[in-house]
Amino acid sequence: MIHFRLILQFVYLFCLSALVRSSVADASEAEGMEFFENHIRPVLAENCYKCHSEEAGKAKGELLLDTAAGLLKGGEAGPTIIPGNPAASLLIKAVSYENDDLQMPPKSRLSKSAIDKLRKWISLGAPDPRSGDTANITDKDDFDISKRKADHWAWKQIRSDIHPPIIKSISGRNWINNAIDHFILAKLEEAELEPNIEATRRNIIRRLYFDLIGLPPEPNEIDVFVSDTSPNAYKKLVERLLASPHFGERWGQHWLDLVRFAETRGHEADYPIPEAFRYRNYVVRAFNADVPYDDFVIEHVAGDMIDKPRLDPVTRENESAKGPGFWHLGEATHSPVDIRGDECNRVHNQIDVYSKAFLGMTLGCARCHDHKFDAISTEDYYAFAGILQSSGYHLKDMADPAAQDDAYKKLESLRLKSEADLVAEYAATIKYRVRRMEEYLKASTEILGEIIKGKDMPKPSDYIASHPTVIAKAKASKLTAKKLAAWVAYLDKASGNATDPIHSIVKVKLGQSPSDALSEMHKSELDSIDKLKSIKIIETIEEGERNYVKSERDWRSSDMVSDYRREQGPEEWFTGGKQFGNGPMKSGSPIFGNELNQPIKEFVENGSARNDELSSRFSGLIRTRTFGVNGDSLWYRYKGKADVFMAVNSHRQVAGPLHGVVRQKLDSKGNEWKWHRHQVKDYIGFRVHVEFTPRGDFSLERVQFGDGEPPVIHSVNSRVADFLKSDEDLASLFISTAADHAAGNSNHETAQLLNWVIRNGNLLEKPLNLALAANKFAVYKKKKLNIENSIPKPSLALTLLDGNGEDEPILVRGNHKSPAADLVPRSFLEALVKREAPSQGSGRLSLAKRMVEPDNPFVSRVFVNRIWHHLFGRGIVETVDNFGANGKVPTHPELLDYLASQIINRGWSVKDMIRQMVHSSTYRQSSKPNKINEVEDPNNYLLHRMPIRRLQAEVIRDRLLAVSGRIDKRQFGKGPMVHITSFMRNNRSPRGSGPMDGDGRRSIYVEVRRNHLEPMLMAFDKPTPFSTIGKRTVSNSPAQPLIMLNNPFVHKQASIWADSLLKSDAVTTSDLVGLAYKQAFGREPESWESAEAVTFINSQKEENSNETIRESLKDFCHTLFNVKEFVFVY
């Protein structure tokens, strides 16, 4: 009964407390609702509803704030509030103006009082009485990829069934020379127009020279062609120019415009882009070699991943891997405050250049929203960004990869064949080395046991070789005093060093019982495991300006970035070059040294990434996977020397006051493993990877996060444990270990004990007869050296190195501070392929191959259109970099598809396509206007004549050098530094300056320095290297004649030319004038031109009696440079 009353009392009290709690909760909820109605609803209604409510019919940023559900759901940037957590709520960040890119209301900031009330309301749990679902309103335009693709011509498949239209007129059939002419003439006849007459032979040879090699023909070459009446004269000329080594220089320059080629980064400091010139040389060689364009595309996107790369026949360098260097040719800042924002801008430029250069599409327009006009979504943009984020900057050794592969395989085979014998020979010496171990151990323990402990008593370190006790003991036991003293010192040290492999054995020898020693061994292992479990991660996060908050959490498996003690998967092992082989070295593997008396310098105890397995003569680096920084300290367990670089958000240009911490130098100063702490708290939350470039021998075991130095597990060596349970002498332990290891039973334990032998050679006997082992090792070493001598000297060039797959989130409205929650699988355009992320890596190689498949409508069309543009002055699609809805439609769509099919079907040959075009009668037309045709086709869209074209900037400069005779036609190399005038110089300019004439080198070889672009070239519309420029501006500005009149370089070339003329065979002034005209314009002067020139030269001499004809001839040459005909091709 008593129990029953107690139960009733408990139930009564419980119910009463529940009623009280309910009453308090109800009061609190009512108070919260009242707070919302009085303070929050008015703020939202007054400042937010006009852009984010059903009543206004607007949902800017896909956000509605007029219901509780809409507020919690949020918009494009994610949930608007997190009840109970105002600091993490997006609403508070927006109204507090914490983010420059997210400030609401946009026109004026809320009052401090209103912001404080919003904070308090969220802290209360964001009570909100408003009910109802969010309205079905969107801020997005309808985006239908299928419809856009179907509606625009450029997405349609290339028609392979197109045949040249039939020409019925006899005159037309006589005019036609190849298929191209059929298409052109059909359009002309449709407009009732006739093609122009054929250009003169003098004009046609100059046209071909400038179009194909960018240099003027020599006068004798013109004369030979003009006088050659054979039917193959034109064909032979075309073939000679296509085979010219200068062909690649001309057409390479066109390509460099597309990839915004420059050799410096721009911005304030204009730092150099390492080895950029090698990419330029690669392009020139590729065009000269007529590398099929599909291969050229694949090389640019994924040339570093090609199994059998294309080699330069002269240097034997890896040409394919140089293609991806173009990704790194953009501008870059050296100390960005917002490093993620900087990355997004760099990646945007890369995407923009890629899509325009190869696809003729503006993929960059989808960064902030779905493309306004084309079938390209925001997902497409970030799917491609993921491909780039999965690859990293790499200065790769391009030296003969075949020779490197051959040397690697031979060294691998040599090691495989030699390893067992060399280990066996070494193991055979162990018995002799340890034969007197027990005697020394007994004598040294006796010495240590006799030492009386006390403040003023002798210490173990006092017992050196000359100590009387050591001498007496050594003499009595027939031992050497020096070695005995070494044993005394070793035992004293090892007894206090739990990491020593035979620490427990030493303790037993010094008096500890075997059972206690075993207990200590196991306890040490358990303690180290417990320490491993107790690792903490400290994160320091900035909350507000200069307000740093530290948080602590337990270590988790994801905090292990790289563990090279185990086998690595394809998304873990990333190396550049061959130094680190194909994976970590396994426990027990021997490391061969260079000393004949010590062929094995150590055995690998734990698996690790090492560069000394085969040969450190190979170049290379090892990098981690890409990971998020989630702790203040990153730790590296290593030995040897290496340079460390942590790529934060792919940022590379580290200089100046910021980001210096990403560079570290490792030096263990010996052969012991060490931990290195890398302070990374400034990059919490950033995506990074870490690269290790060896400086000599280098081994890397782990990369992991931790608050302090990570513990190393002291695992029990079962061989030592078994020995402690036995009655055997210590020598037997090492003899049996060596035998087992040599028999193939090698592991961490055998390696640990054999390393003890190697490190403590001063305690052991030196074998008297090492001749056999030394001879075998000498043979091995000689063979190895011979193979190593075949490894070519490194030649570095820019490329990419594939990493682990990294998918990117959509950045809402392009704002990197507002990433969406979901990641976009990396892939090609959704309008062309099904969006599926590759199973590993970036997927660049499959992307590259997919790009050049015949059913891709862009790559072949865009490229043949570019060739047409360079030969005819205007593309079939005039907007050569934009085939999208905002671009121009093709003037001859059937011809465009015909040419696109031709280049695919004829092996993607660039020279073949150029050959087809220049062999057409269309190309060979005169540029002289026809009055009737001009009326009907004033813009020459139908190509009723060849256009008159101004030469490009580089060709004008090269022509000045060629005509003067100063030109140096040497190819390749680094090229001369750009000439920096006093007007161009600023406080960030480099020291020195290149020669005014660039050493006479062609313009393509002169350094392109972004902050010091050559004024003459810029005046004649050389594009600023920022983005893809497939169609240069052709301006007519005052700067152009002023440059030609006043530039010292132009004056110098006139002077050199005049001297050259005076050294010629010309006898009279009239002869000099005639020769000058032939060199400058490829023709004889008109009679009136000759008369005027002779009069001018002679009158100048007569007026200035002290002058020779040289001065007046120089002025005359300068005048010819300024004739319109000098800078135009007809």
WOSULTA-V778940 format. One line per field, one symbol per residue. burial: # if it has 24 or more other C-alpha atoms within 12 Angstrom, else .. Layout:
burial=???
This chain:
burial=...............................#..##..###.###.###.####...##########################..##.#########....#.##....#...##.######.#####.....##.#.......#..##..########....##.#....#..###############...####.##.###################.##..#........#..###.##.#######################..######################################..####....####################.####################################################################.##.###.##..###############################...........#..###...###.##....##############.##..#############...#..##.###.#.......#..#######.............#...#######..#..#######################..###########################################################....##########....############.###########################.########.##....##############...################.###.#..#..##.###.##..#..##.###.###########################...#########....##.###############.##############################.#..###############...#######################..#......##############################.##.########.......##...#.#####################################.......##.###.#.##############......##.##############....#..##.###..........##############...#####
